[in-house]
């Protein structure tokens, strides 16, 4: 018998894909993946932030700008 498990939105497949996408931006920018980076990923995904997917350079710049704002707000 299968028991349905309701995962929080944090763990659904779409959010895993979004998290992977944001983390890959940090990797492209040579920013080490730290606890702060992972917490930022959760924050930006839960906030529902929409990225301009025109080019990766633009997305990376957006990620970096939002990360800086996040860090300033959490100091």
MMTF fields as JSON, N, C-alpha, C and O atoms, coordinates in Angstrom:
{
  "mmtfVersion": "1.0.0",
  "mmtfProducer": "UNKNOWN",
  "numBonds": 299,
  "numAtoms": 300,
  "numGroups": 75,
  "numChains": 1,
  "numModels": 1,
  "chainsPerModel": [1],
  "groupsPerChain": [75],
  "chainIdList": ["A"],
  "bondAtomList": [4, 2, 8, 6, 12, 10, 16, 14, 20, 18, 24, 22, 28, 26, 32, 30, 36, 34, 40, 38, 44, 42, 48, 46, 52, 50, 56, 54, 60, 58, 64, 62, 68, 66, 72, 70, 76, 74, 80, 78, 84, 82, 88, 86, 92, 90, 96, 94, 100, 98, 104, 102, 108, 106, 112, 110, 116, 114, 120, 118, 124, 122, 128, 126, 132, 130, 136, 134, 140, 138, 144, 142, 148, 146, 152, 150, 156, 154, 160, 158, 164, 162, 168, 166, 172, 170, 176, 174, 180, 178, 184, 182, 188, 186, 192, 190, 196, 194, 200, 198, 204, 202, 208, 206, 212, 210, 216, 214, 220, 218, 224, 222, 228, 226, 232, 230, 236, 234, 240, 238, 244, 242, 248, 246, 252, 250, 256, 254, 260, 258, 264, 262, 268, 266, 272, 270, 276, 274, 280, 278, 284, 282, 288, 286, 292, 290, 296, 294],
  "bondOrderList": [1, 1, 1, 1, 1, 1, 1, 1, 1, 1, 1, 1, 1, 1, 1, 1, 1, 1, 1, 1, 1, 1, 1, 1, 1, 1, 1, 1, 1, 1, 1, 1, 1, 1, 1, 1, 1, 1, 1, 1, 1, 1, 1, 1, 1, 1, 1, 1, 1, 1, 1, 1, 1, 1, 1, 1, 1, 1, 1, 1, 1, 1, 1, 1, 1, 1, 1, 1, 1, 1, 1, 1, 1, 1],
  "groupList": [{"groupName": "UNK", "atomNameList": ["N", "CA", "C", "O"], "elementList": ["N", "C", "C", "O"], "formalChargeList": [0, 0, 0, 0], "bondAtomList": [1, 0, 2, 1, 3, 2], "bondOrderList": [1, 1, 2], "singleLetterCode": "X", "chemCompType": "L-PEPTIDE LINKING"}],
  "groupTypeList": [0, 0, 0, 0, 0, 0, 0, 0, 0, 0, 0, 0, 0, 0, 0, 0, 0, 0, 0, 0, 0, 0, 0, 0, 0, 0, 0, 0, 0, 0, 0, 0, 0, 0, 0, 0, 0, 0, 0, 0, 0, 0, 0, 0, 0, 0, 0, 0, 0, 0, 0, 0, 0, 0, 0, 0, 0, 0, 0, 0, 0, 0, 0, 0, 0, 0, 0, 0, 0, 0, 0, 0, 0, 0, 0],
  "groupIdList": [1, 2, 3, 4, 5, 6, 7, 8, 9, 10, 11, 12, 13, 14, 15, 16, 17, 18, 19, 20, 21, 22, 23, 24, 25, 26, 27, 28, 29, 30, 31, 32, 33, 34, 35, 36, 37, 38, 39, 40, 41, 42, 43, 44, 45, 46, 47, 48, 49, 50, 51, 52, 53, 54, 55, 56, 57, 58, 59, 60, 61, 62, 63, 64, 65, 66, 67, 68, 69, 70, 71, 72, 73, 74, 75],
  "secStructList": [7, 7, 7, 7, 7, 7, 7, 7, 4, 4, 4, 1, 2, 2, 2, 2, 2, 2, 2, 2, 2, 2, 2, 2, 2, 2, 2, 2, 6, 6, 7, 7, 7, 7, 2, 2, 2, 2, 2, 2, 2, 2, 2, 2, 2, 2, 2, 6, 7, 7, 7, 7, 6, 6, 7, 2, 2, 2, 2, 2, 2, 2, 2, 2, 2, 2, 2, 2, 2, 2, 2, 2, 2, 6, 7],
  "xCoordList": [0.843, 0.0, 0.891, 1.803, 0.627, 1.364, 0.735, -0.483, 1.572, 1.097, 1.517, 2.709, 0.54, 0.912, 1.64, 1.211, 2.72, 3.503, 3.406, 3.742, 2.949, 2.855, 4.139, 4.388, 4.936, 6.165, 5.881, 4.982, 6.65, 6.485, 6.886, 7.595, 6.428, 6.738, 8.242, 8.725, 8.972, 10.424, 11.053, 12.131, 10.39, 10.965, 10.301, 10.629, 9.394, 8.774, 9.729, 10.689, 9.458, 10.354, 10.627, 11.765, 9.594, 9.781, 10.749, 11.602, 10.614, 11.521, 12.941, 13.901, 13.089, 14.435, 15.076, 16.26, 14.302, 14.831, 15.21, 16.252, 14.376, 14.685, 15.945, 16.811, 16.033, 17.206, 18.47, 19.498, 18.393, 19.528, 19.932, 21.118, 18.946, 19.199, 19.914, 20.899, 19.424, 20.033, 21.44, 22.371, 21.602, 22.921, 23.923, 25.101, 23.457, 24.373, 24.862, 25.974, 24.04, 24.479, 25.642, 26.605, 25.553, 26.659, 27.924, 29.026, 27.759, 28.916, 29.542, 30.764, 28.717, 29.252, 30.004, 30.97, 29.558, 30.195, 31.337, 31.898, 31.679, 32.774, 32.545, 33.485, 31.286, 30.941, 30.751, 29.92, 31.516, 31.402, 29.992, 29.337, 29.548, 28.232, 28.353, 29.0, 27.727, 27.774, 26.351, 25.372, 26.276, 24.955, 24.143, 22.943, 24.807, 24.127, 23.563, 22.462, 24.309, 23.847, 22.615, 21.643, 22.648, 21.498, 20.275, 19.158, 20.473, 19.359, 18.806, 17.594, 19.688, 19.237, 18.388, 17.356, 18.819, 18.042, 16.631, 15.661, 16.508, 15.175, 14.38, 13.199, 15.025, 14.369, 13.85, 12.687, 14.697, 14.33, 13.242, 12.38, 13.284, 12.271, 10.935, 9.897, 10.959, 9.717, 9.112, 7.895, 9.971, 9.518, 8.845, 8.089, 9.119, 8.524, 9.208, 8.589, 10.477, 11.21, 11.252, 11.491, 11.02, 11.053, 12.326, 12.627, 13.062, 14.304, 14.072, 13.218, 14.835, 14.829, 15.713, 16.934, 15.114, 15.854, 16.418, 16.724, 16.56, 17.094, 18.498, 18.816, 19.343, 20.705, 21.231, 20.805, 22.152, 22.669, 23.394, 23.337, 24.072, 24.777, 23.789, 24.067, 22.654, 21.625, 21.08, 20.897, 20.823, 20.31, 21.331, 20.977, 22.584, 23.629, 23.714, 23.877, 23.604, 23.64, 22.447, 22.592, 21.267, 20.08, 20.255, 19.923, 20.774, 21.001, 21.948, 21.698, 23.033, 24.031, 23.438, 23.692, 22.654, 22.02, 21.079, 21.088, 20.269, 19.333, 20.084, 19.662, 21.183, 21.974, 22.576, 22.593, 23.062, 23.62, 22.553, 22.81, 21.346, 20.238, 19.907, 19.668, 19.897, 19.578, 20.613, 20.258, 21.879, 22.949, 22.842, 22.996, 22.579, 22.454, 21.281, 21.379, 20.191, 18.992, 19.181, 18.48, 20.124, 20.32, 21.601, 22.04, 22.194, 23.414, 23.076, 23.972],
  "yCoordList": [-1.171, 0.0, 1.238, 1.353, 2.156, 3.409, 4.427, 4.606, 5.076, 6.127, 7.46, 7.727, 8.298, 9.588, 10.459, 10.595, 11.029, 11.904, 13.304, 13.54, 14.219, 15.605, 16.311, 16.531, 16.655, 17.365, 18.858, 19.35, 19.559, 20.998, 21.522, 20.849, 22.729, 23.308, 23.44, 23.515, 23.467, 23.58, 22.392, 22.52, 21.248, 20.034, 19.553, 18.468, 20.314, 19.81, 19.948, 20.717, 19.206, 19.11, 20.465, 20.767, 21.275, 22.595, 23.452, 24.138, 23.411, 24.2, 23.641, 24.403, 22.328, 21.758, 22.293, 22.63, 22.369, 22.884, 24.355, 24.774, 25.131, 26.549, 26.712, 27.532, 25.93, 26.006, 25.645, 26.307, 24.615, 24.206, 25.321, 25.578, 25.97, 27.07, 28.222, 28.746, 28.618, 29.729, 29.341, 30.137, 28.141, 27.695, 27.654, 27.96, 27.276, 27.246, 28.651, 28.815, 29.667, 31.051, 31.39, 32.032, 30.961, 31.203, 30.484, 31.023, 29.28, 28.528, 29.245, 29.374, 29.712, 30.44, 31.695, 32.096, 32.318, 33.554, 33.271, 34.194, 32.003, 31.593, 32.03, 32.378, 32.005, 32.31, 30.974, 30.165, 30.735, 29.454, 29.226, 30.151, 27.988, 27.627, 27.46, 26.535, 28.359, 28.37, 28.235, 28.208, 28.155, 28.109, 29.347, 29.258, 30.501, 31.753, 31.696, 32.185, 31.106, 30.989, 30.085, 30.413, 28.95, 28.05, 28.708, 28.543, 29.444, 30.149, 31.217, 31.428, 31.892, 32.877, 32.197, 32.731, 31.033, 30.306, 30.031, 30.265, 29.538, 29.308, 30.604, 30.628, 31.671, 32.969, 33.438, 33.822, 33.407, 33.944, 33.094, 33.622, 31.786, 30.9, 31.117, 31.218, 31.19, 31.411, 32.773, 32.95, 33.73, 35.074, 35.082, 36.001, 34.063, 33.968, 34.849, 35.264, 35.135, 36.014, 35.436, 34.241, 36.286, 35.875, 36.402, 37.592, 35.53, 35.921, 36.205, 35.584, 37.145, 37.419, 36.364, 36.395, 35.449, 34.324, 34.603, 33.67, 35.876, 36.247, 35.739, 35.237, 35.863, 35.325, 35.068, 35.706, 34.136, 33.754, 34.9, 35.02, 35.742, 36.877, 37.794, 38.262, 38.044, 38.885, 38.22, 38.881, 36.93, 36.197, 36.24, 36.496, 35.993, 36.013, 37.383, 37.482, 38.423, 39.783, 40.005, 40.604, 39.521, 39.646, 38.869, 39.366, 37.66, 36.838, 37.558, 37.632, 38.087, 38.776, 40.014, 40.256, 40.798, 41.991, 41.615, 42.249, 40.587, 40.149, 39.573, 39.763, 38.877, 38.312, 39.422, 39.322, 40.464, 41.599, 42.24, 42.562, 42.428, 42.999, 42.089, 42.557, 40.795, 39.811, 39.891, 39.904, 39.943, 40.014, 41.289, 41.252, 42.42, 43.698, 43.656, 44.16, 43.062, 42.989, 42.05, 42.165, 41.128, 40.127, 40.326, 39.413, 41.487, 41.754, 42.137, 42.396],
  "zCoordList": [0.0, 0.0, 0.0, 0.819, -0.915, -0.973, -0.041, -0.016, 0.707, 1.605, 1.005, 0.853, 0.663, 0.061, 1.08, 2.226, 0.649, 1.507, 0.939, -0.222, 1.751, 1.308, 1.735, 2.92, 0.746, 1.024, 1.06, 0.379, 1.854, 1.857, 0.487, -0.26, 0.16, -1.146, -1.344, -2.474, -0.245, -0.313, -1.04, -1.62, -1.009, -1.56, -2.849, -3.329, -3.415, -4.636, -5.819, -5.768, -6.867, -8.007, -8.649, -9.008, -8.793, -9.407, -8.595, -9.159, -7.278, -6.439, -6.462, -6.36, -6.593, -6.746, -8.025, -8.035, -9.091, -10.358, -10.233, -10.736, -9.571, -9.377, -8.523, -8.829, -7.459, -6.586, -7.362, -7.222, -8.165, -8.984, -9.945, -10.148, -10.525, -11.458, -10.759, -11.278, -9.587, -8.85, -8.389, -8.515, -7.864, -7.418, -8.572, -8.385, -9.759, -10.903, -11.241, -11.742, -10.971, -11.16, -10.237, -10.656, -8.991, -8.05, -8.517, -8.414, -9.025, -9.512, -10.706, -10.777, -11.644, -12.811, -12.383, -13.032, -11.284, -10.806, -9.837, -9.247, -9.675, -8.774, -7.327, -6.613, -6.914, -5.521, -4.808, -5.222, -3.739, -3.03, -2.484, -2.004, -2.57, -2.044, -0.534, -0.042, 0.172, 1.63, 2.181, 1.436, 3.479, 4.118, 3.752, 3.492, 3.733, 3.388, 1.962, 1.71, 1.044, -0.341, -0.404, -1.084, 0.3, 0.305, 0.948, 0.457, 2.03, 2.668, 1.737, 1.682, 1.003, 0.02, -1.057, -1.464, -1.514, -2.526, -2.028, -2.749, -0.809, -0.236, -0.195, -0.542, 0.226, 0.33, -1.032, -1.154, -2.04, -3.349, -4.011, -4.714, -3.787, -4.356, -3.652, -4.305, -2.322, -1.574, -1.866, -1.808, -2.179, -2.53, -3.906, -4.222, -4.718, -6.043, -7.071, -8.051, -6.852, -7.75, -9.158, -9.338, -10.154, -11.556, -12.208, -12.115, -12.858, -13.508, -14.983, -15.618, -15.523, -16.948, -17.601, -17.448, -18.315, -18.865, -20.25, -20.992, -20.606, -21.913, -22.135, -23.213, -21.124, -21.222, -19.814, -18.851, -19.711, -18.394, -17.71, -16.486, -18.472, -17.872, -17.145, -16.041, -17.763, -17.144, -15.886, -14.864, -15.954, -14.791, -13.66, -12.509, -13.985, -12.953, -12.295, -11.079, -13.081, -12.525, -11.594, -10.529, -11.997, -11.148, -9.841, -8.764, -9.947, -8.752, -7.809, -6.606, -8.351, -7.523, -6.856, -5.676, -7.589, -7.017, -5.88, -4.824, -6.095, -5.057, -3.858, -2.717, -4.102, -3.02, -2.164, -0.937, -2.798, -2.046, -1.174, -0.014, -1.726, -0.942, 0.241, 1.354, -0.02, 1.024, 2.156, 3.335, 1.781, 2.787, 3.617, 4.838, 2.955, 3.679, 4.655, 5.774, 4.234, 5.079, 6.272, 7.278, 6.154, 7.198, 7.999, 8.699, 7.905, 8.693, 10.097, 10.899]
}
